Amino acid sequence: MDRMLYVAMTGAQQTLQAQTVNNHNLANVSTTGFRADLAAFRSQAVDGSGHASRVYATNGTTGFDTTSGAMLTTGRDLDIAVNGQGWIAVQGADGQEAYTRNGNLQVDPTGQLMTATGQPVLGDGGPINVPPYSSIFFARDGSISVVAQGQTPDTTSTVGRIKLVNPAEADLERGSDGLFRMKNNATAESDPAVTIGSGVLESSNVNTAEAMVNMIELARQFEMQVKAIRAAEENGAASSQLLRMG
């Protein structure tokens, strides 16, 4: 009975972990540029004495969904989105280079170009600073042009270029802050093939209907594991009663 209880308990625990990943995706269905986490179950043999017939399931993340989200037209000058594959380079809270698809940008009071969540946007030479302007424009290659305050619309100047990268997906991992980084603390090289669109934002790539169905399926799996735990408990109690009778 202890072996049955262990297998059922482990299954319930792994199902809860899968539910955590799924719920995290659902919670970010409205997060700009969010990439859904992928998780999968795999069979694992139970080590120990006895016949090698017991198998339980383990759950683990298998990466993230690389599918692009829908492009939503906003018309806002500071909204950008990466076309196809690629990433926007930003500076994480640890000072290291990180990558995001969230192009909801803003300029802080000091003139620094930031993401909506407060990460400085990086150019080829470091964080980008924008002088006071009356209008701003992002070119497809990430170049930033402004019309300085007090100047006429025909006097534009380029103030920087966003670092756009496209490293191999296998070399990226998501951090606890939601940003992606290269493994082994490496940094990606700028990729001139990556382009952006201006006045648009990329939506989350989470499929809401699929995530809801998966949540229901995982809840039913958890109930099944709990029933198995109860059955093991009842069988154990019945066995003890028979032993007392004997």
C-alpha positions in Angstrom: 0.0 0.0 0.0 2.9 2.3 0.7 4.2 1.9 -2.8 0.7 2.7 -4.3 0.5 5.7 -2.0 3.9 7.0 -3.1 3.1 6.7 -6.8 -0.3 8.5 -6.4 1.2 11.2 -4.2 4.0 11.8 -6.7 1.5 12.1 -9.5 -0.6 14.6 -7.6 2.5 16.7 -6.9 3.6 16.7 -10.5 0.1 17.6 -11.7 0.1 20.6 -9.4 3.4 21.7 -10.9 1.9 21.4 -14.4 -1.1 23.4 -13.2 1.3 26.1 -11.9 2.9 26.5 -15.3 -0.5 26.6 -17.0 -1.9 29.2 -14.6 1.2 31.3 -15.1 0.4 31.4 -18.8 -3.2 32.3 -18.2 -2.2 35.1 -15.9 -0.1 36.6 -18.7 -2.7 36.3 -21.5 -2.7 40.2 -21.6 1.0 40.7 -21.2 2.6 42.4 -24.2 5.0 40.1 -26.1 4.6 37.3 -23.6 5.9 33.8 -24.6 4.0 30.9 -23.1 5.9 28.3 -21.1 5.7 24.7 -22.3 5.5 21.8 -20.0 5.3 18.0 -20.5 5.0 14.8 -18.5 7.4 11.9 -18.9 7.5 8.5 -17.4 10.1 7.8 -14.7 10.8 4.4 -13.2 10.5 4.1 -9.4 13.8 3.1 -7.9 14.0 0.8 -4.9 13.4 -2.8 -3.9 10.9 -5.1 -5.5 10.0 -5.8 -9.1 10.7 -2.9 -11.5 7.1 -2.5 -12.6 6.2 0.8 -10.9 6.3 4.0 -13.1 5.3 7.5 -12.2 5.1 10.7 -14.2 7.3 13.7 -13.7 6.5 17.2 -15.1 9.1 19.7 -16.4 9.2 22.7 -18.6 10.4 22.0 -22.1 11.1 25.6 -23.1 8.7 28.3 -24.4 6.4 28.7 -27.3 8.2 30.6 -30.1 5.0 31.5 -32.0 4.6 35.2 -32.5 1.5 36.9 -31.0 -0.9 39.0 -32.9 0.1 42.5 -34.0 -2.2 45.1 -32.5 -2.2 48.6 -34.0 -2.1 51.3 -31.4 -0.9 54.4 -33.3 1.3 55.4 -30.3 4.7 56.7 -31.3 6.5 54.8 -28.5 5.0 51.4 -29.3 7.1 49.0 -31.3 6.9 45.3 -32.1 9.5 42.9 -33.6 8.6 41.5 -37.0 8.9 37.7 -37.0 11.8 36.3 -35.0 14.1 38.5 -32.8 14.3 40.3 -29.5 14.8 43.8 -28.1 17.9 44.1 -25.9 17.3 45.7 -22.5 19.3 46.0 -19.3 18.0 43.8 -16.4 17.9 44.8 -12.8 21.2 43.0 -12.3 22.9 45.2 -14.9 23.2 42.4 -17.4 21.9 42.4 -20.9 18.5 40.7 -21.3 15.9 40.3 -24.1 12.2 41.0 -24.4 9.4 41.2 -26.9 7.6 43.9 -25.0 7.8 47.0 -27.1 5.6 49.2 -24.9 8.3 51.9 -24.4 8.4 55.2 -22.6 10.9 58.0 -21.9 11.6 58.7 -18.3 12.1 62.3 -16.9 15.9 62.0 -17.4 15.4 61.1 -21.1 16.2 57.4 -20.8 14.3 55.1 -23.1 12.7 52.4 -20.9 10.3 49.5 -21.2 6.9 49.8 -19.5 8.3 47.6 -16.7 11.3 49.9 -16.1 14.2 48.2 -18.0 16.5 50.6 -19.9 16.5 49.8 -23.7 19.9 49.1 -25.0 21.6 50.4 -28.2 24.8 49.3 -29.7 26.7 51.5 -27.2 24.6 51.0 -24.0 21.3 52.5 -22.7 19.7 54.9 -25.1 19.0 58.5 -24.0 16.5 60.7 -25.9 16.7 64.5 -25.9 13.5 66.6 -25.4 11.5 66.2 -28.5 8.2 67.2 -30.2 8.0 64.0 -32.2 9.7 60.6 -32.3 10.0 57.9 -35.0 11.3 54.4 -35.0 12.7 53.0 -38.3 12.5 49.4 -39.3 16.1 48.8 -38.3 15.6 50.2 -34.8 17.0 53.6 -35.5 15.4 56.4 -33.5 14.8 59.8 -35.0 13.4 62.9 -33.2 12.4 66.4 -33.9 13.9 68.4 -31.1 11.7 70.7 -29.2 11.6 74.1 -30.9 12.6 72.7 -34.2 10.6 72.4 -37.4 9.4 69.0 -38.6 12.0 68.9 -41.4 14.9 69.0 -39.0 15.1 65.4 -37.7 18.1 63.9 -36.1 19.0 60.3 -35.3 19.7 59.8 -31.6 20.4 56.1 -31.4 19.5 52.6 -32.6 17.9 49.9 -30.6 19.9 46.7 -30.4 17.9 43.9 -32.1 19.1 40.4 -31.7 18.1 36.9 -32.9 20.0 34.2 -31.0 19.2 30.5 -31.3 16.1 29.7 -29.2 18.0 26.8 -27.5 20.5 29.3 -26.1 17.8 31.4 -24.3 16.3 30.9 -20.9 13.6 32.8 -19.1 14.6 34.4 -15.8 12.4 35.0 -12.7 11.8 38.6 -13.9 10.2 37.4 -17.1 13.2 38.5 -19.2 15.2 36.1 -21.4 18.9 35.8 -21.2 21.7 33.9 -23.0 22.9 30.8 -21.2 26.4 31.0 -19.5 26.1 34.8 -19.2 26.8 35.3 -22.9 25.5 38.2 -24.9 23.9 38.1 -28.4 25.3 40.0 -31.3 23.1 42.5 -33.2 21.3 41.1 -36.1 20.6 43.5 -39.0 18.0 41.1 -40.4 15.7 41.8 -37.4 13.2 44.6 -38.0 10.5 46.3 -36.0 7.2 48.0 -36.7 6.2 51.3 -35.2 2.8 52.1 -33.7 2.0 48.5 -33.0 2.4 46.0 -30.1 2.6 42.3 -30.1 0.0 40.5 -28.0 0.7 37.5 -25.8 0.9 34.2 -27.7 -1.0 32.3 -25.0 -4.0 30.4 -26.5 -6.7 31.2 -23.9 -9.1 28.4 -24.9 -6.3 25.8 -25.0 -5.0 26.9 -21.6 -8.5 26.7 -20.1 -9.1 23.2 -21.4 -5.7 22.2 -20.1 -6.5 23.6 -16.7 -9.7 21.5 -16.5 -7.8 18.4 -17.7 -5.1 18.8 -15.0 -7.8 19.4 -12.3 -9.4 16.0 -13.3 -6.0 14.3 -13.2 -5.4 15.7 -9.8 -8.7 14.4 -8.6 -7.9 10.9 -10.0 -4.6 10.9 -8.0 -6.4 12.0 -4.8 -8.8 9.1 -5.3 -5.9 6.7 -5.7 -4.5 8.0 -2.4 -7.8 7.5 -0.7 -8.0 4.0 -2.1 -4.6 3.1 -0.8 -5.6 4.4 2.6 -8.8 2.4 2.6 -7.0 -0.8 1.4 -4.4 -0.3 4.2 -7.1 0.1 6.8 -8.9 -3.1 5.5 -5.6 -5.0 5.6 -4.9 -3.9 9.2 -8.4 -5.0 10.2 -7.9 -8.5 8.6 -4.6 -8.9 10.4 -6.3 -8.1 13.7 -9.0 -10.6 13.0 -6.4 -13.3 12.3 
